[in-house]
Each structure stands twice: as structure tokens, then as C-alpha cells.
Amino acid sequence: MTPIVFGDCFGWLHPARGPEVTGRGVVLCSPYGYEAICAHRGMRRLAETLAAAGMPVLRFDYPGTGDSAGDEAPDRIADWLDGIEMAADRLCREAGITEVALCGLRLGATLAAMAAARRPGRVAALALLAPVVSGQAYLRQLTLAARTGRSAGAPEPDWLETAGFRLHRSDVEVLAGIELAGMLEAARVPQVLALLPPRQPMPGAALAARLREAGTMLTEARFEGYDAFLRDAYLSRVPRADFVRVTDWLRQGAPPATGAQSAVAARDLLTLPGGVRERAVLFGPGLGLAGMLCEPEPGRAAAGVPAVLLLNTGANHHIGNGRMAVRMARRLAGLGVTSFRVDAAGIGDSADQPSAADPDGPPSLYGEDATVHVHAALDLLEARGFPHCFVIGICSGAHVAFQAALRDRRIAGLALANLPAFDRDAGGAPALDGGPPPGEIHALRRLHMLVRRLLAEADRLLAEGLGVELGLNRAGSWVRGLARRGVSMLLVYSAGDRGLRELRAHFGRGGRTLSGLPGLRRVVLSGSDHALTPRAMQQEFQNLVEEHLQRHHGLGGASRVVQPEPAPPLVEWPGGAGVPVMLRRAVLPLAPAWLRRGRVAGRRFQDRNFKAG
């Protein structure tokens, strides 16, 4: 696949492959909002399947969405329809095809029908995957999601916000008037495929007859893999059989290719307001990883500030929940900071994990190779003149960032939001939604916490008092090691998040024993959403990151870079975390009284204001 920019849109062109290249190309039209995040990996796989069958494919982000230019604005639906038309025209020029088909998912399917109605008779085929049939019914779903998902901040007037994505009132009014049947009649597309979810009623004979009168042949089928596909990205399954059915249908009646595909024009740079520019980069082993490099124009870079690396939240692709990563990256570039938002293998635009036993199933987030893409991204940034990097992660991304920092000294700072566990072996495997770890017995929760706290406290007191790291609490050893290395850390938690329990297990209530470490700040946000989905929580987190970069990494010229504090030499206990359990239990009672009381160098460690950090 090749990155491509047209107008304000960013997209990926998948050239046709195989022995029988056709003269028909396909434009993929994505869903809206959170459904686009759930389906992004699947849409890439659909594009690859279509291209392998001899049809060039262009998938892209509508203006103001994904990696495209712009933000939410009034009358965006009209811009999205313009984007579909521009994509069709660009595909014709680049691929040398004679006809275009449109294929869309959910609202993207309905937008495809609306775009076809703008050009009656000019679209060769229309594949509608779980289309929005009634705009009013769809709006009711969005409104309900907006009410149930609101956890921080008041809703903004004139905007409908769902999962961090916003629609203006002008577009809400347009959606309210949409009826798919009327659009299909007006479009006069020769062939239409409607792939409907299992519980959705089929259009029926009446609609088929109306469309036949308009010159359209309607094919109906069930979208059997819909329920397993359109769900949270970390649970989503690629509906391979359904995609093969769509591919076979789109190949039917496609004309043969009349000439060779042309080389893609080298316009892959997206120029944005405020002296910001972006381009897609393929990197890593076999160039199988994908990311978006966002940087200030030449001459506008902030001197001495590390590059920023933004990691996936769960299996959501690199734009972030509610497009937060895009807004953060472009804001930082306006301040002179280069950033790189990347997809791990098997997520978003990156190729599937080579070792995946089930390539259609959910990607692995915590496996042995979880940090491979981080090290590859650091290699790329180092080659571009950034020897050090500041890494941002939310949820599983926070865990990956933390583990990568332990392994790679090029990481100079971390911003971790709702880190589910410092040490997954010690704390179980917390669910991505912040719930309790699988298999945890509620009745033993307090006892388990007590044991973990005793081990952690003994480990800390021995390390600080005697300079001996026993490995009784690996998380404590890790964090202290990062602090000695001069790595700054911003630990951010949603109110009531389960990650706070992990923080307490390792470092006391509110992380009180972390208070003496240089460059470390702890903050609890005003909202309770684990993935920082509401826009207000996203803005709060972004402000904290900018403050941290100013305080510790030279942003704005006010550098107070973290310096490691002098520390006595540490003695690593042979075996580290493998110290026998009975020995661990024996350590605390045998420790000197001043250690057991929590006194080190004649003072008692006091809790500090966790909210303020």
C-alpha cells in the first residue's frame, strides 16, 4: 500500500495484484466516529482482499476525520461527500481504471449511496455493508450513546458528542432527513449489494421492484460476521468470509484492464495550518509497521526538545480515541515538537503479526513482541536526529510504554494514563476496561492486597535504607531504576480507575512512596472514563502533557530536565523476582525496627497531595 494525499484528505492506495487485473477500482467509505476505530483494521484487510483479486482500492479519511486535514466543523457531511468524489477521481487517474465502485460500512455505506446520487449513472456498483437505512434511527443511537458515555464536562451547545467524536447541529439535521431507499433510487447504480446484519429486516420485494424500475439490480445477503466484527477493536474479528463474498460480487461484470497502472504521484505530504506538516511512514521489519510523522516546518523546531511517540490505546489505531492523538500531535508540532503516532503489528494500518495463530482474531496487546514497534519507531526517530524520545500511552499503551522504557535508554520521559499494571505477573491481567483481573476471587482481594503491600514496603525500605534490591516488588525496582536514569514520569488516572489499586499495591495509597522520586508526578483526572474518551478529559490530559514537557524537557525554553539524584550503590539480589516466597515473608519481620516503622535517615515518609502531584 502507498500513502496518498488529495485535497484535504489522506488515504492509502492499494494497487491491484494478481494475474487478472480488472478495469474496475473500488473506493472504500469508512463508518463515522467510534465505529471507524472499531473497523479500521478490518477495512484495511478488505482493501487487501479486493486488491489481491485484481481491483485497485483507495481507502481514505474524510475531511476533518482520521489523519486528514481539518477538525470538526459545521456542514461536514457535504465535505465528506466531496471527499468521496475526489477519491473516485484520484483513483481513476492513478490506477488507469475505466469504472469505479463504492463500498461502504455503516454510515459510510449511506454516504456512498448519497455520493452516487450526486452522480446518477456514473458509479458502476455499490456495496453496502450494514448500511444506515434511516437517519433518524441512527441519530437516536448516537444520542443514547452520548448520554450514557458522558462522564466529564458539560455537553457543548450545537454539538452531539459520542465517544469523543462530535457532529455539529447542521449535520445532525442532514442525517435526520436521510432515507437510504430514496438515495438508491436517485443514484441509478446498475448493481447494488446490501449486506445486512443478522437481526436487521431485509428490504423486501417492494424496494427491489422500485429499484428495478430505476435500472438497479439489488442483491441481498446476511452479514454473518457483523457482530464479531463491529465491536471494540481489541475484541474485533475480521469477517473473512463476508469480505470474500463482497470481493467476488464486485468482480462480477468488471471490465478487463485496458493498460498498466501508473506510478503513484509523490504527493504524500499533508500541509496543515500553523506551520505543521504530516506524512505517513512505513518502517520496521519488512516495512510492515505504519505511522504518521507530524513535525514543524523547517526552522520552526523547538531546540533540545525530544520527539514524542504516541502509542495505541488498546487495539485502536493511531488517531486515538476521539482523534485525541491527532489533535495532540498537531498541537505539539505547532509548538515546535516532532511526534510520531504509530500502530503496533496487527493494529490499524500495520501488517498483521507474523506469529499470530489466528490472523483474523483480535491482536495480542501484551505478548512477547509488544514493544517491537516502539524500538523500531525509536530507531526511525534517532535516524532523523532525535536521540531521545518522550512516550505517551493510555491503558495497554501505557503498559507497553513503561516496559519499553525499561529496555531502551533512548526513552527520556513517559506520560502514562490509566496504566493497568506495572507488573502484570504480580497484579494479574487487568481487563482493558479497568475492571478486575480475570479469575480474581473477591473474598481474597484484601488479603492479596495486604501481602503485596508488605512485600512492596519491605522492598522499598531495604532499597532506600541499605541500597539492596531484593526484587520483592519488581515494579518498585523498575520505577526507582527509571528515576535514577533520569526518566521523567507523568502518571495520570481517571477517578476510581482500577489502576489506582495497582498503584496502591506497589507504592501505597495514592502512590505516596513515589513522592521523593525526581521528575515524577501523579494526577487524578476529573472524569472516570478509563480510555479518556470524553473530550474534556482528553483536553485535561493534553494540558498535563504540555506542562510536563515544559517542566522537564525544555518545551518553551523553560527546561528543568530531570537529573538523577545521587544514590548509594545498589546490590541486586541474585535471582531478582525469583526470591523464594518463604524468604520474602521472612524479610520484613527480620528487618531493623527503624525499617519496619518506615523511618529512613531519621524521617518518616509522609503522604503528599496526590491530586496536585
C-alpha positions as CSV (number, residue, x, y, z in Angstrom):
1,M,0.0,0.0,0.0
2,T,1.1,3.6,-0.8
3,P,0.2,6.7,1.1
4,I,-1.6,9.4,-0.9
5,V,-2.9,12.9,-0.3
6,F,-5.6,14.6,-2.3
7,G,-7.3,17.9,-1.3
8,D,-7.6,17.8,2.5
9,C,-7.8,14.0,2.5
10,F,-5.2,11.4,3.5
11,G,-5.5,7.9,2.2
12,W,-3.9,4.6,1.3
13,L,-3.8,3.3,-2.3
14,H,-3.7,-0.5,-2.6
15,P,-2.6,-1.3,-6.2
16,A,-4.3,-4.3,-7.9
17,R,-2.3,-7.5,-7.8
18,G,-2.7,-11.0,-9.2
19,P,-2.8,-12.4,-12.8
20,E,-6.3,-10.9,-13.6
21,V,-6.2,-7.2,-13.0
22,T,-9.6,-5.6,-13.8
23,G,-10.6,-2.1,-15.1
24,R,-12.7,-1.5,-12.0
25,G,-11.4,0.2,-8.9
26,V,-13.0,0.4,-5.5
27,V,-13.3,3.4,-3.1
28,L,-13.8,2.3,0.5
29,C,-16.0,4.6,2.6
30,S,-15.5,4.3,6.4
31,P,-18.0,4.5,9.1
32,Y,-18.3,7.5,11.4
33,G,-16.8,8.0,14.8
34,Y,-16.1,5.1,17.2
35,E,-17.3,2.6,14.6
36,A,-14.5,3.8,12.3
37,I,-12.0,2.9,15.1
38,C,-13.6,-0.5,15.6
39,A,-13.5,-1.3,11.9
40,H,-10.2,0.3,10.8
41,R,-8.1,-2.9,10.8
42,G,-11.0,-4.7,9.0
43,M,-11.2,-2.1,6.3
44,R,-7.5,-2.5,5.7
45,R,-8.0,-6.2,5.3
46,L,-10.9,-5.7,3.0
47,A,-8.8,-3.4,0.8
48,E,-6.0,-6.0,0.7
49,T,-8.5,-8.7,-0.3
50,L,-10.0,-6.6,-3.1
51,A,-6.6,-5.6,-4.4
52,A,-5.4,-9.3,-4.4
53,A,-8.5,-10.0,-6.6
54,G,-7.3,-7.5,-9.3
55,M,-9.1,-4.4,-8.2
56,P,-7.1,-1.3,-7.1
57,V,-8.5,0.2,-3.9
58,L,-8.4,3.6,-2.3
59,R,-9.4,3.9,1.3
60,F,-9.2,7.3,2.9
61,D,-10.3,9.6,5.8
62,Y,-13.0,12.1,5.2
63,P,-12.0,15.8,5.7
64,G,-11.8,16.6,9.4
65,T,-11.5,12.9,10.4
66,G,-8.8,10.4,10.9
67,D,-5.4,11.6,9.5
68,S,-7.0,14.1,7.1
69,A,-6.7,17.8,7.5
70,G,-9.1,19.9,9.5
71,D,-11.3,19.4,12.5
72,E,-15.0,19.0,13.3
73,A,-16.9,21.9,11.7
74,P,-20.5,22.7,10.6
75,D,-21.7,21.1,7.3
76,R,-19.1,18.4,7.3
77,I,-21.3,15.8,5.6
78,A,-21.1,17.9,2.4
79,D,-17.3,17.9,2.7
80,W,-17.4,14.1,3.2
81,L,-19.4,13.6,0.0
82,D,-16.9,15.9,-1.8
83,G,-14.1,13.7,-0.4
84,I,-15.7,10.5,-1.8
85,E,-16.0,12.2,-5.3
86,M,-12.3,13.3,-5.1
87,A,-11.2,9.9,-4.1
88,A,-13.0,8.3,-7.1
89,D,-11.5,10.8,-9.5
90,R,-8.0,10.3,-8.0
91,L,-8.3,6.5,-8.2
92,C,-9.2,6.8,-11.9
93,R,-6.1,8.9,-12.6
94,E,-3.7,6.8,-10.5
95,A,-4.9,3.3,-11.4
96,G,-5.9,3.8,-15.1
97,I,-9.3,2.2,-14.5
98,T,-12.4,2.6,-16.6
99,E,-15.1,2.4,-13.9
100,V,-15.4,2.9,-10.1
101,A,-17.4,1.0,-7.5
102,L,-18.1,2.4,-4.0
103,C,-18.1,0.1,-0.9
104,G,-19.0,1.5,2.5
105,L,-19.7,0.3,6.0
106,R,-22.4,1.7,8.3
107,L,-22.7,5.4,7.8
108,G,-20.0,5.1,5.2
109,A,-22.3,2.9,3.1
110,T,-25.1,5.5,3.3
111,L,-22.6,8.3,2.3
112,A,-21.5,6.1,-0.6
113,A,-25.2,6.0,-1.8
114,M,-25.5,9.7,-1.3
115,A,-22.3,10.3,-3.3
116,A,-23.6,8.0,-6.1
117,A,-26.9,10.0,-6.1
118,R,-24.8,13.1,-6.8
119,R,-23.6,11.4,-10.0
120,P,-26.5,9.4,-11.3
121,G,-25.5,6.5,-13.5
122,R,-21.7,7.1,-13.1
123,V,-21.0,4.6,-10.3
124,A,-20.7,1.0,-11.6
125,A,-21.5,-0.8,-8.4
126,L,-22.4,-0.1,-4.8
127,A,-21.6,-2.5,-2.0
128,L,-23.4,-1.5,1.2
129,L,-22.2,-3.3,4.4
130,A,-24.6,-2.9,7.3
131,P,-25.8,0.5,5.9
132,V,-27.7,3.1,8.0
133,V,-31.2,2.8,6.5
134,S,-32.8,5.6,8.5
135,G,-31.0,8.7,9.5
136,Q,-33.4,9.3,12.4
137,A,-32.9,5.8,13.8
138,Y,-29.2,6.3,13.6
139,L,-29.4,9.6,15.4
140,R,-31.3,8.0,18.2
141,Q,-28.5,5.5,18.7
142,L,-25.9,8.4,18.7
143,T,-27.9,10.4,21.2
144,L,-28.3,7.4,23.5
145,A,-24.6,6.8,23.3
146,A,-23.8,10.4,24.0
147,R,-26.0,10.3,27.2
148,T,-24.6,7.1,28.6
149,G,-21.0,7.8,27.7
150,R,-20.8,11.3,29.3
151,S,-18.6,11.3,32.4
152,A,-16.8,14.6,32.4
153,G,-17.7,18.1,31.4
154,A,-21.0,19.6,30.2
155,P,-22.0,19.0,26.6
156,E,-21.2,21.8,24.2
157,P,-24.2,23.6,22.6
158,D,-24.8,22.8,19.0
159,W,-22.6,19.6,19.2
160,L,-23.5,16.0,19.6
161,E,-20.5,14.2,21.1
162,T,-20.2,10.4,21.2
163,A,-17.1,8.6,22.3
164,G,-15.1,11.8,21.8
165,F,-16.3,12.4,18.3
166,R,-18.6,15.4,17.6
167,L,-21.2,16.2,15.0
168,H,-22.5,19.8,14.5
169,R,-26.2,20.5,14.6
170,S,-26.1,21.3,10.9
171,D,-25.0,17.8,10.1
172,V,-27.4,16.3,12.7
173,E,-30.2,18.0,10.7
174,V,-28.9,16.5,7.4
175,L,-28.8,13.0,9.0
176,A,-32.3,13.3,10.3
177,G,-33.6,13.6,6.7
178,I,-31.7,10.6,5.2
179,E,-33.6,7.6,3.9
180,L,-31.4,5.1,2.1
181,A,-34.2,3.8,-0.2
182,G,-34.6,7.2,-1.8
183,M,-30.9,7.7,-2.3
184,L,-30.6,4.3,-4.1
185,E,-33.4,5.2,-6.4
186,A,-31.8,8.5,-7.3
187,A,-28.3,7.0,-7.8
188,R,-29.3,4.7,-10.7
189,V,-26.4,2.3,-10.0
190,P,-26.7,-0.8,-12.1
191,Q,-25.7,-3.2,-9.3
192,V,-26.3,-2.8,-5.5
193,L,-25.2,-5.3,-2.8
194,A,-26.8,-4.9,0.6
195,L,-25.1,-7.0,3.3
196,L,-27.3,-6.7,6.4
197,P,-26.7,-7.7,10.0
198,P,-28.5,-10.8,11.2
199,R,-31.3,-9.0,13.1
200,Q,-32.0,-6.3,10.5
201,P,-35.0,-6.9,8.3
202,M,-34.4,-7.4,4.6
203,P,-35.6,-4.5,2.4
204,G,-38.3,-6.7,0.8
205,A,-39.7,-7.2,-2.6
206,A,-41.3,-3.7,-2.8
207,L,-38.0,-1.9,-2.6
208,A,-36.4,-4.4,-5.1
209,A,-39.2,-3.7,-7.5
210,R,-38.8,0.1,-7.1
211,L,-35.1,-0.2,-7.8
212,R,-35.6,-2.4,-10.8
213,E,-37.8,0.4,-12.3
214,A,-34.8,2.7,-11.7
215,G,-32.5,0.3,-13.5
216,T,-30.9,-1.1,-10.4
217,M,-30.5,-4.8,-9.6
218,L,-30.5,-5.3,-5.8
219,T,-28.7,-8.3,-4.2
220,E,-29.4,-9.0,-0.5
221,A,-27.4,-11.2,1.8
222,R,-26.7,-11.6,5.5
223,F,-23.6,-10.0,7.1
224,E,-22.8,-13.1,9.2
225,G,-19.7,-11.9,10.8
226,Y,-21.1,-8.4,11.7
227,D,-21.5,-8.9,15.5
228,A,-18.0,-10.2,16.0
229,F,-16.5,-7.5,13.7
230,L,-18.1,-4.2,14.7
231,R,-17.1,-4.2,18.4
232,D,-14.2,-2.8,20.4
233,A,-11.1,-3.1,18.3
234,Y,-9.3,-5.2,20.9
235,L,-12.1,-7.8,20.5
236,S,-12.9,-7.4,16.8
237,R,-12.7,-10.4,14.4
238,V,-12.1,-9.8,10.7
239,P,-15.1,-11.3,8.8
240,R,-13.1,-13.0,6.2
241,A,-16.0,-15.0,4.6
242,D,-18.1,-11.9,4.3
243,F,-15.2,-9.9,2.7
244,V,-14.7,-12.8,0.2
245,R,-18.4,-12.6,-0.7
246,V,-18.1,-8.8,-1.3
247,T,-15.0,-9.3,-3.3
248,D,-16.5,-11.9,-5.6
249,W,-19.6,-9.8,-6.1
250,L,-17.6,-6.7,-7.0
251,R,-15.5,-8.7,-9.5
252,Q,-18.6,-9.9,-11.4
253,G,-19.0,-7.9,-14.6
254,A,-15.8,-5.9,-14.0
255,P,-14.2,-5.0,-17.4
256,P,-10.6,-6.1,-18.1
257,A,-7.8,-3.6,-17.5
258,T,-7.0,-1.6,-20.6
259,G,-3.5,-0.5,-19.6
260,A,-0.8,-0.7,-16.9
261,Q,-1.3,1.1,-13.6
262,S,0.6,4.3,-13.4
263,A,3.1,5.1,-10.7
264,V,1.5,7.0,-7.8
265,A,2.4,10.7,-7.8
266,A,4.7,11.6,-5.0
267,R,2.3,13.8,-3.1
268,D,2.2,12.2,0.3
269,L,2.8,15.3,2.4
270,L,-0.1,16.9,4.2
271,T,0.4,20.6,4.8
272,L,-1.5,22.0,7.7
273,P,-2.1,25.4,9.3
274,G,0.3,26.8,11.8
275,G,3.5,25.6,10.1
276,V,2.7,21.9,10.6
277,R,3.2,19.0,8.1
278,E,2.5,15.3,8.2
279,R,3.4,12.3,6.2
280,A,2.8,8.6,6.5
281,V,5.8,6.4,7.1
282,L,6.3,2.6,6.6
283,F,9.0,1.3,8.9
284,G,10.3,-1.6,11.0
285,P,10.9,-5.2,10.0
286,G,10.0,-5.6,6.3
287,L,8.4,-2.1,6.4
288,G,5.4,-3.8,7.9
289,L,4.7,-1.1,10.5
290,A,2.8,2.2,9.8
291,G,2.8,5.5,11.5
292,M,2.2,9.2,10.9
293,L,5.1,11.6,11.4
294,C,4.0,15.1,12.4
295,E,6.6,17.8,12.5
296,P,7.0,21.6,12.4
297,E,8.1,23.2,9.2
298,P,11.9,23.7,8.8
299,G,13.1,26.5,11.0
300,R,10.2,26.2,13.5
301,A,11.5,23.3,15.6
302,A,12.0,23.7,19.4
303,A,15.6,23.2,20.1
304,G,16.6,20.4,22.5
305,V,13.1,19.0,23.0
306,P,12.8,15.2,22.5
307,A,10.4,13.8,19.9
308,V,7.1,12.5,21.2
309,L,5.9,8.9,20.4
310,L,2.2,8.2,20.7
311,L,1.2,4.5,21.2
312,N,-2.1,2.7,20.6
313,T,-4.8,2.7,23.2
314,G,-5.9,-1.0,23.2
315,A,-6.2,-2.0,19.6
316,N,-7.5,1.4,18.5
317,H,-5.4,2.7,15.6
318,H,-3.1,5.7,15.8
319,I,-5.6,8.5,15.6
320,G,-6.6,7.8,19.2
321,N,-10.0,7.8,20.9
322,G,-12.0,10.8,19.7
323,R,-9.0,11.6,17.4
324,M,-7.1,12.7,20.5
325,A,-3.7,11.6,19.2
326,V,-4.1,13.7,16.0
327,R,-5.0,16.8,17.9
328,M,-2.2,16.4,20.4
329,A,0.4,15.7,17.7
330,R,-0.6,18.8,15.6
331,R,-0.8,21.0,18.7
332,L,2.8,19.9,19.7
333,A,4.1,20.4,16.1
334,G,2.7,24.0,16.3
335,L,4.9,24.4,19.4
336,G,7.9,23.0,17.5
337,V,7.8,19.4,18.7
338,T,8.1,16.4,16.3
339,S,5.8,13.5,17.0
340,F,5.2,10.0,15.6
341,R,1.9,8.2,16.2
342,V,2.3,4.5,15.4
343,D,0.4,1.3,15.0
344,A,1.7,-1.9,16.5
345,A,1.7,-5.1,14.4
346,G,-1.8,-6.3,13.7
347,I,-3.4,-3.0,14.6
348,G,-4.7,-0.2,12.3
349,D,-2.5,0.2,9.2
350,S,0.3,-2.0,10.3
351,A,0.7,-5.5,8.8
352,D,-0.7,-8.5,10.8
353,Q,1.6,-10.1,13.4
354,P,3.6,-12.8,11.6
355,S,3.4,-15.1,14.6
356,A,-0.4,-14.7,15.1
357,A,-2.0,-18.1,15.4
358,D,-5.3,-16.6,14.3
359,P,-4.7,-13.6,11.9
360,D,-8.4,-12.8,11.8
361,G,-8.8,-12.7,15.6
362,P,-8.0,-9.9,18.0
363,P,-4.4,-8.7,18.0
364,S,-2.2,-9.5,21.0
365,L,-1.6,-6.4,23.2
366,Y,0.7,-7.8,25.9
367,G,2.6,-10.6,24.1
368,E,6.4,-11.1,23.9
369,D,6.6,-8.8,20.9
370,A,4.5,-6.0,22.4
371,T,7.4,-3.5,22.3
372,V,8.9,-4.3,18.9
373,H,7.2,-1.4,17.2
374,V,8.4,1.0,19.9
375,H,12.0,0.2,19.4
376,A,11.6,0.4,15.6
377,A,10.0,3.8,16.0
378,L,12.8,4.9,18.2
379,D,15.3,3.8,15.5
380,L,13.5,5.9,12.9
381,L,13.4,9.0,15.2
382,E,17.0,8.6,16.1
383,A,17.9,8.4,12.4
384,R,16.1,11.7,12.0
385,G,18.1,13.4,14.7
386,F,16.2,12.6,17.9
387,P,18.4,10.5,20.2
388,H,15.8,10.7,23.0
389,C,12.1,10.4,23.0
390,F,9.1,11.1,25.2
391,V,6.5,8.3,25.0
392,I,2.7,8.7,25.7
393,G,0.4,5.7,26.3
394,I,-3.1,5.1,27.6
395,C,-4.3,1.8,29.0
396,S,-2.4,-1.0,27.3
397,G,-0.3,1.6,25.5
398,A,0.8,2.9,29.0
399,H,2.0,-0.7,29.8
400,V,3.8,-1.0,26.5
401,A,5.5,2.4,27.0
402,F,6.6,1.5,30.6
403,Q,8.0,-1.8,29.5
404,A,9.8,-0.3,26.5
405,A,11.4,2.3,28.8
406,L,12.9,-0.4,30.9
407,R,14.5,-1.9,27.9
408,D,15.5,1.2,25.8
409,R,17.6,4.0,27.2
410,R,16.5,6.3,24.4
411,I,13.2,6.9,26.2
412,A,13.7,10.1,28.3
413,G,10.2,10.5,29.6
414,L,6.8,8.9,30.0
415,A,3.2,10.0,30.2
416,L,1.1,7.1,31.3
417,A,-2.7,7.3,31.6
418,N,-4.6,4.5,33.5
419,L,-1.6,2.1,33.5
420,P,-3.5,-1.2,34.2
421,A,-0.5,-2.8,35.9
422,F,3.2,-2.1,36.5
423,D,3.9,-5.8,36.8
424,R,1.2,-8.0,35.2
425,D,2.7,-11.1,36.8
426,A,2.3,-9.6,40.2
427,G,-1.1,-7.9,39.7
428,G,-2.9,-10.3,37.4
429,A,-4.1,-9.2,33.9
430,P,-6.5,-6.3,34.4
431,A,-9.2,-6.0,31.8
432,L,-8.8,-3.2,29.3
433,D,-11.9,-1.5,30.6
434,G,-10.2,-1.1,34.0
435,G,-12.2,-3.9,35.7
436,P,-10.8,-6.5,38.0
437,P,-8.3,-9.1,36.6
438,P,-9.8,-12.3,35.2
439,G,-10.2,-15.0,37.9
440,E,-9.7,-12.7,40.9
441,I,-11.6,-14.0,44.0
442,H,-13.3,-11.1,45.6
443,A,-13.2,-12.6,49.1
444,L,-9.4,-12.8,48.9
445,R,-8.9,-9.3,47.4
446,R,-8.0,-7.6,50.7
447,L,-5.6,-10.3,51.8
448,H,-3.9,-10.3,48.4
449,M,-3.5,-6.5,48.7
450,L,-2.1,-6.8,52.2
451,V,0.6,-9.3,51.1
452,R,1.5,-7.2,48.1
453,R,1.8,-4.1,50.2
454,L,4.0,-5.8,52.8
455,L,6.4,-7.1,50.1
456,A,6.5,-3.7,48.4
457,E,7.2,-1.8,51.6
458,A,9.9,-4.2,52.6
459,D,11.5,-4.0,49.2
460,R,11.4,-0.2,49.2
461,L,12.8,0.2,52.7
462,L,15.7,-2.2,52.1
463,A,16.5,-0.4,48.8
464,E,16.4,3.1,50.3
465,G,18.0,2.2,53.7
466,L,20.6,-0.4,52.7
467,G,20.9,0.0,49.0
468,V,19.8,-3.6,48.3
469,E,17.3,-4.5,45.6
470,L,15.8,-7.8,46.7
471,G,13.2,-7.9,43.8
472,L,10.3,-8.5,46.3
473,N,8.5,-5.8,44.3
474,R,9.7,-5.6,40.8
475,A,7.6,-2.6,40.0
476,G,9.3,-0.6,42.7
477,S,12.7,-1.6,41.5
478,W,11.8,-0.7,37.9
479,V,10.4,2.8,38.8
480,R,13.4,3.6,41.1
481,G,15.7,2.5,38.2
482,L,14.0,4.8,35.8
483,A,14.3,7.7,38.2
484,R,18.0,7.0,38.7
485,R,18.4,7.0,34.9
486,G,16.7,10.5,34.8
487,V,13.5,9.4,33.1
488,S,10.6,11.7,33.9
489,M,7.2,10.2,34.6
490,L,3.7,11.6,34.5
491,L,1.2,9.1,36.0
492,V,-2.4,10.0,35.2
493,Y,-5.5,8.1,36.4
494,S,-9.2,8.5,35.9
495,A,-11.3,8.9,39.1
496,G,-11.9,5.4,40.5
497,D,-9.9,3.6,37.9
498,R,-8.7,0.1,38.8
499,G,-5.1,1.2,38.0
500,L,-5.2,3.2,41.3
501,R,-5.4,-0.1,43.1
502,E,-2.3,-1.3,41.4
503,L,-0.6,2.0,42.3
504,R,-1.6,1.4,45.9
505,A,-0.3,-2.2,45.9
506,H,3.1,-1.2,44.8
507,F,3.5,2.3,46.2
508,G,0.9,2.9,49.0
509,R,-2.3,4.8,48.8
510,G,-2.1,7.5,46.1
511,G,1.4,6.3,45.3
512,R,2.7,8.1,48.4
513,T,6.1,6.4,48.4
514,L,6.8,7.8,45.0
515,S,6.8,11.4,46.4
516,G,10.6,11.6,46.8
517,L,11.5,10.5,43.3
518,P,12.7,13.3,40.9
519,G,10.6,14.1,37.8
520,L,7.6,12.0,38.8
521,R,4.1,13.5,39.1
522,R,0.8,11.8,39.9
523,V,-2.6,13.2,38.9
524,V,-6.2,12.1,39.1
525,L,-8.5,13.5,36.4
526,S,-11.9,14.8,37.0
527,G,-13.7,12.2,34.9
528,S,-14.0,8.4,35.3
529,D,-13.7,7.1,31.7
530,H,-10.8,4.5,31.5
531,A,-9.8,5.3,27.9
532,L,-10.2,9.1,28.3
533,T,-12.9,9.1,25.7
534,P,-14.8,12.4,26.7
535,R,-13.3,15.5,25.1
536,A,-13.0,17.3,28.4
537,M,-10.8,14.5,29.8
538,Q,-8.7,14.5,26.7
539,Q,-8.0,18.2,26.9
540,E,-7.1,17.9,30.6
541,F,-4.6,15.1,29.8
542,Q,-3.1,17.1,26.9
543,N,-2.6,20.1,29.1
544,L,-0.8,17.9,31.7
545,V,1.5,16.5,29.0
546,E,2.4,20.0,27.8
547,E,3.1,21.2,31.3
548,H,5.3,18.1,31.9
549,L,7.3,18.8,28.7
550,Q,7.8,22.4,29.8
551,R,8.9,21.4,33.3
552,H,11.2,18.6,32.4
553,H,12.1,18.6,28.7
554,G,12.7,22.1,27.6
555,L,9.4,22.9,25.8
556,G,9.0,26.7,25.6
557,G,12.6,27.2,26.6
558,A,11.8,26.7,30.3
559,S,13.8,23.5,30.7
560,R,14.2,21.8,34.0
561,V,15.4,18.5,32.8
562,V,15.2,15.7,35.4
563,Q,18.6,14.9,36.9
564,P,19.1,11.7,38.7
565,E,19.6,12.1,42.4
566,P,22.8,10.8,44.0
567,A,22.1,7.3,45.3
568,P,24.2,4.7,47.1
569,P,25.3,1.7,45.0
570,L,22.6,-0.8,44.7
571,V,23.2,-4.5,45.3
572,E,21.0,-6.7,43.0
573,W,19.8,-9.8,44.8
574,P,20.7,-12.9,42.7
575,G,17.6,-14.1,41.1
576,G,15.6,-10.9,41.3
577,A,11.9,-11.6,41.4
578,G,12.7,-15.3,41.8
579,V,13.4,-14.9,45.5
580,P,11.6,-17.8,47.3
581,V,8.2,-16.9,48.8
582,M,9.2,-18.1,52.3
583,L,12.3,-15.9,52.2
584,R,10.2,-12.9,51.1
585,R,7.8,-13.4,54.1
586,A,10.8,-13.7,56.4
587,V,12.4,-10.4,55.3
588,L,10.1,-7.9,56.9
589,P,10.0,-9.4,60.5
590,L,13.8,-9.6,60.5
591,A,14.4,-6.1,59.3
592,P,15.6,-3.5,61.8
593,A,13.0,-1.6,63.8
594,W,13.7,1.7,62.0
595,L,13.0,0.0,58.7
596,R,9.8,-1.6,59.9
597,R,8.5,1.7,61.3
598,G,9.1,3.3,57.9
599,R,11.9,5.6,59.2
600,V,14.8,6.2,56.8
601,A,17.6,8.7,57.6
602,G,15.6,9.9,60.7
603,R,12.4,10.8,58.9
604,R,9.0,9.3,58.3
605,F,7.7,9.1,54.7
606,Q,4.6,11.2,54.6
607,D,1.8,11.1,52.1
608,R,1.6,14.0,49.7
609,N,-1.2,15.7,47.9
610,F,-1.8,13.1,45.1
611,K,-4.2,15.4,43.2
612,A,-1.5,18.1,42.8
613,G,1.3,15.6,42.2
